[in-house]
């Protein structure tokens, strides 16, 4: 029973406002990838002074909005292969 509770509490261990290091841990990606996403304006971030901050609820919404469905992935792959064949 303890294992189930610890799994359910794992998302609550993250603060509502996170810095790059905390977001890296939350998303399971490297800090350099997060900075790349910031530079490309692909991830919602707030800059306070020289530091970036991320709202957990905004990041969760961003993740949901950026889901790639199986159909979208298939379409993207077909489009990619059509370009390669034409070369």
Z-matrix of the N, CA and C atoms (Angstrom, degrees):
N
C 1 1.448
C 2 1.533 1 111.13
N 3 1.325 2 116.83 1 -35.05
C 4 1.451 3 120.65 2 179.95
C 5 1.522 4 110.97 3 -63.28
N 6 1.344 5 116.89 4 -37.85
C 7 1.464 6 120.31 5 -179.81
C 8 1.518 7 110.90 6 -61.27
N 9 1.309 8 117.04 7 -43.26
C 10 1.459 9 121.57 8 -179.45
C 11 1.529 10 110.40 9 -61.45
N 12 1.323 11 116.76 10 -44.25
C 13 1.453 12 120.74 11 -180.00
C 14 1.520 13 111.63 12 -64.95
N 15 1.336 14 117.65 13 -39.84
C 16 1.459 15 119.87 14 -179.47
C 17 1.517 16 110.80 15 -67.80
N 18 1.345 17 117.65 16 -32.95
C 19 1.454 18 120.42 17 177.53
C 20 1.523 19 110.09 18 -69.25
N 21 1.301 20 117.66 19 -40.12
C 22 1.459 21 121.69 20 -179.12
C 23 1.522 22 110.71 21 -69.81
N 24 1.321 23 117.71 22 -30.61
C 25 1.451 24 121.78 23 -178.60
C 26 1.519 25 112.86 24 -84.85
N 27 1.346 26 118.30 25 -7.28
C 28 1.457 27 120.01 26 -174.15
C 29 1.516 28 112.60 27 -62.42
N 30 1.331 29 118.61 28 -36.01
C 31 1.464 30 119.32 29 178.74
C 32 1.522 31 111.48 30 -75.35
N 33 1.315 32 117.68 31 -24.78
C 34 1.456 33 120.02 32 -179.99
C 35 1.530 34 112.15 33 -79.78
N 36 1.332 35 117.09 34 -7.75
C 37 1.460 36 119.55 35 178.09
C 38 1.526 37 111.71 36 -75.48
N 39 1.330 38 116.71 37 -13.48
C 40 1.451 39 121.06 38 179.30
C 41 1.524 40 109.87 39 -91.53
N 42 1.338 41 114.47 40 140.27
C 43 1.461 42 120.48 41 -179.77
C 44 1.518 43 110.46 42 -72.24
N 45 1.319 44 116.74 43 160.40
C 46 1.472 45 121.16 44 177.60
C 47 1.523 46 111.06 45 -67.47
N 48 1.319 47 118.06 46 -34.54
C 49 1.464 48 122.57 47 176.13
C 50 1.526 49 107.41 48 -113.92
N 51 1.340 50 115.34 49 123.24
C 52 1.461 51 120.53 50 -175.72
C 53 1.525 52 110.68 51 -120.78
N 54 1.336 53 115.39 52 152.59
C 55 1.458 54 120.03 53 171.62
C 56 1.537 55 107.97 54 -94.16
N 57 1.323 56 117.34 55 -175.84
C 58 1.467 57 121.06 56 -175.70
C 59 1.528 58 111.08 57 -61.46
N 60 1.313 59 117.04 58 -42.46
C 61 1.465 60 120.97 59 -178.53
C 62 1.536 61 110.82 60 -62.95
N 63 1.316 62 116.49 61 -44.59
C 64 1.462 63 120.75 62 179.97
C 65 1.530 64 111.24 63 -67.46
N 66 1.337 65 116.41 64 -39.90
C 67 1.459 66 119.95 65 178.05
C 68 1.526 67 110.61 66 -64.97
N 69 1.316 68 116.12 67 -38.73
C 70 1.461 69 121.08 68 177.28
C 71 1.525 70 110.68 69 -57.52
N 72 1.296 71 115.58 70 -44.26
C 73 1.468 72 121.25 71 178.40
C 74 1.532 73 110.80 72 -67.62
N 75 1.329 74 116.43 73 -41.37
C 76 1.465 75 121.97 74 -178.88
C 77 1.526 76 111.60 75 -63.22
N 78 1.339 77 116.33 76 -44.36
C 79 1.462 78 120.46 77 -177.79
C 80 1.526 79 113.53 78 -86.96
N 81 1.328 80 115.96 79 -18.27
C 82 1.466 81 119.52 80 -179.27
C 83 1.516 82 112.63 81 75.40
N 84 1.346 83 116.11 82 30.84
C 85 1.460 84 120.68 83 176.29
C 86 1.526 85 108.47 84 -128.07
N 87 1.317 86 116.22 85 163.33
C 88 1.456 87 120.88 86 -177.49
C 89 1.513 88 113.84 87 -72.24
N 90 1.321 89 115.25 88 157.00
C 91 1.461 90 120.75 89 178.96
C 92 1.528 91 110.94 90 -62.87
N 93 1.325 92 117.37 91 -36.71
C 94 1.467 93 119.51 92 -179.64
C 95 1.525 94 111.14 93 -63.96
N 96 1.323 95 117.51 94 -35.18
C 97 1.461 96 121.13 95 176.97
C 98 1.528 97 110.10 96 -66.70
N 99 1.313 98 117.67 97 -38.30
C 100 1.467 99 121.46 98 177.77
C 101 1.524 100 110.05 99 -63.93
N 102 1.345 101 116.79 100 -44.58
C 103 1.463 102 119.51 101 177.87
C 104 1.529 103 111.13 102 -62.76
N 105 1.319 104 117.15 103 -36.36
C 106 1.464 105 120.87 104 176.78
C 107 1.524 106 110.25 105 -63.01
N 108 1.331 107 117.20 106 -45.65
C 109 1.465 108 121.49 107 178.38
C 110 1.533 109 111.31 108 -61.91
N 111 1.323 110 116.71 109 -36.08
C 112 1.470 111 120.94 110 177.57
C 113 1.530 112 109.14 111 -65.62
N 114 1.339 113 117.04 112 -48.88
C 115 1.468 114 120.60 113 -179.85
C 116 1.519 115 111.76 114 -58.13
N 117 1.333 116 116.42 115 -38.28
C 118 1.466 117 121.73 116 -179.15
C 119 1.528 118 112.51 117 -83.35
N 120 1.328 119 115.53 118 1.34
C 121 1.475 120 122.17 119 -179.02
C 122 1.531 121 111.50 120 55.18
N 123 1.332 122 115.75 121 42.59
C 124 1.453 123 121.37 122 -179.23
C 125 1.518 124 113.18 123 -105.79
N 126 1.329 125 116.42 124 -4.57
C 127 1.463 126 120.35 125 -179.67
C 128 1.530 127 108.28 126 -132.16
N 129 1.329 128 117.97 127 138.00
C 130 1.469 129 119.40 128 179.87
C 131 1.530 130 111.27 129 -72.41
N 132 1.320 131 115.24 130 121.44
C 133 1.462 132 120.96 131 -178.35
C 134 1.517 133 109.86 132 -140.77
N 135 1.318 134 115.62 133 152.46
C 136 1.457 135 122.15 134 172.99
C 137 1.515 136 107.38 135 -116.30
N 138 1.313 137 115.74 136 138.29
C 139 1.461 138 119.51 137 178.05
C 140 1.518 139 108.54 138 -107.47
N 141 1.314 140 115.16 139 122.79
C 142 1.457 141 121.66 140 178.38
C 143 1.520 142 105.88 141 -118.08
N 144 1.316 143 115.96 142 108.51
C 145 1.462 144 119.74 143 -172.77
C 146 1.518 145 108.75 144 66.33
N 147 1.315 146 116.48 145 -119.88
C 148 1.462 147 120.56 146 178.75
C 149 1.526 148 111.97 147 -106.88
N 150 1.308 149 117.35 148 9.00
C 151 1.460 150 120.77 149 -176.27
C 152 1.524 151 111.29 150 -115.89
N 153 1.325 152 114.87 151 147.53
C 154 1.459 153 121.13 152 177.98
C 155 1.519 154 110.00 153 -96.10
N 156 1.321 155 114.95 154 144.27
C 157 1.463 156 121.99 155 175.81
C 158 1.521 157 108.00 156 -130.97
N 159 1.332 158 115.12 157 150.11
C 160 1.453 159 122.08 158 -176.10
C 161 1.520 160 109.22 159 -133.26
N 162 1.317 161 116.17 160 132.45
C 163 1.452 162 121.63 161 176.22
C 164 1.532 163 107.86 162 -85.20
N 165 1.309 164 116.94 163 125.66
C 166 1.462 165 121.07 164 -179.18
C 167 1.516 166 111.58 165 -57.61
N 168 1.328 167 117.23 166 -43.24
C 169 1.469 168 119.81 167 -178.83
C 170 1.532 169 111.26 168 -66.33
N 171 1.340 170 117.59 169 -36.64
C 172 1.462 171 120.58 170 177.96
C 173 1.525 172 110.02 171 -69.23
N 174 1.323 173 117.00 172 -40.76
C 175 1.475 174 120.83 173 177.89
C 176 1.524 175 110.11 174 -63.66
N 177 1.333 176 117.40 175 -41.53
C 178 1.467 177 120.57 176 178.39
C 179 1.529 178 110.71 177 -61.63
N 180 1.321 179 117.07 178 -42.36
C 181 1.470 180 121.27 179 177.36
C 182 1.525 181 110.58 180 -64.80
N 183 1.333 182 116.67 181 -42.49
C 184 1.458 183 122.27 182 178.85
C 185 1.527 184 110.34 183 -60.16
N 186 1.313 185 116.49 184 -42.11
C 187 1.467 186 120.30 185 178.42
C 188 1.526 187 110.92 186 -61.90
N 189 1.317 188 116.53 187 -43.47
C 190 1.468 189 120.49 188 -179.94
C 191 1.525 190 111.36 189 -65.37
N 192 1.329 191 117.11 190 -39.50
C 193 1.467 192 121.22 191 -178.92
C 194 1.520 193 112.14 192 -69.71
N 195 1.326 194 117.06 193 -26.54
C 196 1.455 195 121.08 194 -175.55
C 197 1.519 196 113.54 195 -100.41
N 198 1.323 197 116.37 196 19.96
C 199 1.460 198 119.30 197 176.16
C 200 1.522 199 109.56 198 -67.41
N 201 1.304 200 115.60 199 140.60
C 202 1.461 201 120.68 200 175.81
C 203 1.512 202 106.83 201 -104.01
N 204 1.311 203 115.12 202 117.45
C 205 1.460 204 118.82 203 178.59
C 206 1.520 205 109.61 204 -78.82
N 207 1.286 206 116.24 205 162.59
C 208 1.464 207 121.79 206 -179.70
C 209 1.532 208 110.58 207 -57.35
N 210 1.340 209 117.60 208 -41.02
C 211 1.465 210 121.45 209 -179.38
C 212 1.525 211 111.40 210 -65.33
N 213 1.345 212 116.80 211 -42.61
C 214 1.465 213 120.22 212 179.00
C 215 1.523 214 110.73 213 -63.80
N 216 1.314 215 116.53 214 -40.55
C 217 1.454 216 121.07 215 179.01
C 218 1.525 217 110.31 216 -64.19
N 219 1.317 218 117.13 217 -44.04
C 220 1.457 219 121.48 218 178.72
C 221 1.525 220 110.37 219 -61.23
N 222 1.327 221 117.35 220 -44.80
C 223 1.465 222 122.03 221 179.25
C 224 1.529 223 110.28 222 -61.02
N 225 1.334 224 117.07 223 -44.37
C 226 1.461 225 121.51 224 -179.71
C 227 1.523 226 110.84 225 -63.09
N 228 1.322 227 117.11 226 -41.62
C 229 1.461 228 120.62 227 179.23
C 230 1.519 229 111.21 228 -65.88
N 231 1.329 230 117.18 229 -42.98
C 232 1.460 231 120.62 230 179.02
C 233 1.534 232 110.36 231 -62.24
N 234 1.304 233 116.50 232 -42.40
C 235 1.456 234 121.61 233 179.03
C 236 1.526 235 110.69 234 -62.71
N 237 1.315 236 116.30 235 -42.07
C 238 1.456 237 121.99 236 179.36
C 239 1.521 238 110.70 237 -63.55
N 240 1.326 239 117.38 238 -45.71
C 241 1.463 240 120.42 239 -178.22
C 242 1.528 241 111.63 240 -68.07
N 243 1.307 242 117.83 241 -31.95
C 244 1.481 243 120.92 242 177.08
C 245 1.516 244 110.07 243 -64.92
N 246 1.346 245 118.16 244 -39.57
C 247 1.455 246 122.10 245 177.69
C 248 1.519 247 110.57 246 -63.77
N 249 1.341 248 117.11 247 -43.08
C 250 1.455 249 121.33 248 -178.25
C 251 1.533 250 111.13 249 -64.96
N 252 1.304 251 118.10 250 -38.27
C 253 1.465 252 121.80 251 -178.91
C 254 1.518 253 111.92 252 -68.57
N 255 1.326 254 117.27 253 -30.05
C 256 1.453 255 120.61 254 -177.17
C 257 1.527 256 112.13 255 -76.99
N 258 1.311 257 117.84 256 -12.29
C 259 1.495 258 122.07 257 -178.50
C 260 1.498 259 111.24 258 -83.71
